[in-house]
Amino acid sequence: MTQGSESTHYDVYEVFVQSDILAHHVHVGSVVAPSPALALQVARENFLRRERAVNIWVVQQQHVHSTSYEDPDVLANQEIDKSYRNVSGYSENAKKWKAFKENAITIDDLVNDIRTHSFR
């Protein structure tokens, strides 16, 4: 470039890669490029040289919006006990159900009990 020419503007693009068709896109880094097309090319060269992927996204950093780490609304949601959503208790339930079924009365047992204790 010469001294009097206009400088090219470069934007920062965040790169997201999808490793297979059922996977989520994962943020893998950032690239600097003058256009989205060049950002895709630079992202391919930098992040997919050794890894396989089925899809790649580049998003201008200025278009990514997030909450702050001190956001009280986000923190308030985490303080509520949501342990009922965890699946940790199901293995214990399976053991209890199996024990219950082993000790449960069957229809045959019920019929035999009625026959032996019938009041005539």
N, C-alpha and C positions, 0 to 999 in steps of 0.2 A: 504494500500500500504506500502511496505517496503521502507526503505531509499534509496536503490540502484535501485529501479525499475523505468522504464520510465514513465513519467507523461502523462496523456491523454490530448489531445488538444481539447478545446471546442471552438466552433464558435458561433457568435451571428446570430440568424435567425430572420428576420422580418416576422410577421404573418399577413395574409390577409384572411378575412372571407367573404363568400357570404351568405347572410341571406336567399335569395330565388332565384329560377332559373332565374328570370328576373332582379335581382339586380346586381350592380357592386360589385366587391371585395373591401372591406374596410380595411385599415390598423388598426389593433386593438392593436398592441404591439410587443414586442420582447421576445424571449426566448434564453437561452443558452443551447447548446447540442453538443455532440461529433459527431453526424451524422444527415442527413436529416430525416431518419426514426424516430429517437428518438426526433428530433425537432417537428415532426408532433404529436407524442404522447404527449409530454409536452404541445404543443399548444392546443390540444384537452382538456386536463385536466385543463388547466388554463383559456382558453377563451370560451369553449363550455360547461362548467359545468351547467350553468343556461340558456344560450341562444341557440336557434336552429340555425342550418346552413345546407346548402346543399353542401358546398364545402369549403375547407380550403387550403391555400397555405402557404408554408414556403420558404423563399428565404434568402440565405446567405447575410448578410449585405454588404459584400464586393462586391456583384454582383448588388447592387442597385446603380444606377448612377443618379445624379441630377445636376441641375444648382445651381450656387451660388445666394444668395439673391441680390448681386450687379451686376449681369450679365446684361450688357447694351442691349444685343439683346432681352432679355425677357422683359425688361422695355420699350424698344422702341415700341414693339407691343401693349402695353397697352396704350400708349399715343395717338394712332390713334383713332379718334372718330368713334365708331361702334354702335352708338345709333340706327341706322336704323335696327339693328338686334333685338332690343327689341320689344316685342309684346304689349307694353303698349298702343299704339294708336288704336288698333283694336276695342275697345268698342266704342270709339268716331266715328269711321268709320261706325259702325253698326247703330248708331243713325242717322247719316247723310244720309245713304242709305235708311233707313226707311222713313225719311222725304221726300227724293227725290221721292221715289216710291208713296207716298201718293199724292204728287203734280204733278206727271208726267201725261202726257196726254195718254189716252188709244187709241187703234185703233178705238173703237166705237165713242169716242169723236172726233177723227179726221174725220171719215166718216160723222158724223152729222154736223160737222163744214163745210165740203165741200158741203154738200147738202144745208145747209141754206145760204151759201155765194157763191153759184155757179153763174158764169157769163154766162148767156144765150144770 
